[in-house]
Amino acid sequence: MGFSFKPLWRLLVDRDMSKTEYRVSLGISSATLAKMGKGEYVSMEVLDKTCNHFGVPLHEVVEHTKDETPPA
């Protein structure tokens, strides 16, 4: 894909919060959390809720990663 949620997972560890606690506190679905775990796209609403909840900028939640596949 093109994004990684590693910064979010580190943030959860720093805040001593499990992924389940994060999901419940933000009111997001388990399917959305699974997408995040796979580095798949999620809505801007989820990213906005996450940034507001933790009081952090977007780069502390998600990072862009370079695609390994060459363009067609």
N, C-alpha and C positions, 0 to 999 in steps of 0.2 A: 504494500500500500504506500501511502505517502506520509503517514503520520504515526507517531508513537505516543503512547500515554505513560511512558516511563516517568516523566516528571510528576504526574498525578500519583502514581504508585509510591514514589519516594515521599511525596507530600503526605500521603495517608500514613506511611510508616512514621514520619516525623510527628504527626498529630496523634499517633497511637489510635488509629481508626481502621477498622476492618473494611473490606470492600462492601460487605453487607450493610454495615452501619452507614457508610457513605451513600449507598443506594437508597436506603430507607429514609435517611435525613433529607435527601434531595427529592425524593418521590419519583425516582426514575425506575424503569422496568428492569427486570433481570435480563431481558433480551438486549437492552441498551448497554448494560454493564458487560455482557458477553461480547458485544461488538467492540467495545473499548478494549477488552482483553485481547482481541484478535487484531487490534490496530485498524479497525474498519471505521468508516465515516459515521459520525453521529451528528445530531442537529446542533445548530448554533445555540439553540435554547438550552441544551444540556451543558454546553461549554460556558454559557453565560451564567447559569445557575451555579455551576461549580466555582467559577471565579468569584462570584458574589458571596457564596457561602464561606469560602476560605479567605476572602479579601486579598486575592492575588491576581497578578496579570496573567494573560493567556499563556505566555511562554513558561509559566510554572505549572501548567496543566498538560500541555501538548507541545510536541516538537515535530517539525517537518523532517522527514527522512528522504533521502534521494532514492528514487526508483532504480532498481537494478536492471530492469528490462529496457532495452533501447526503444526509442519511439518507432512506430511503424512507418 
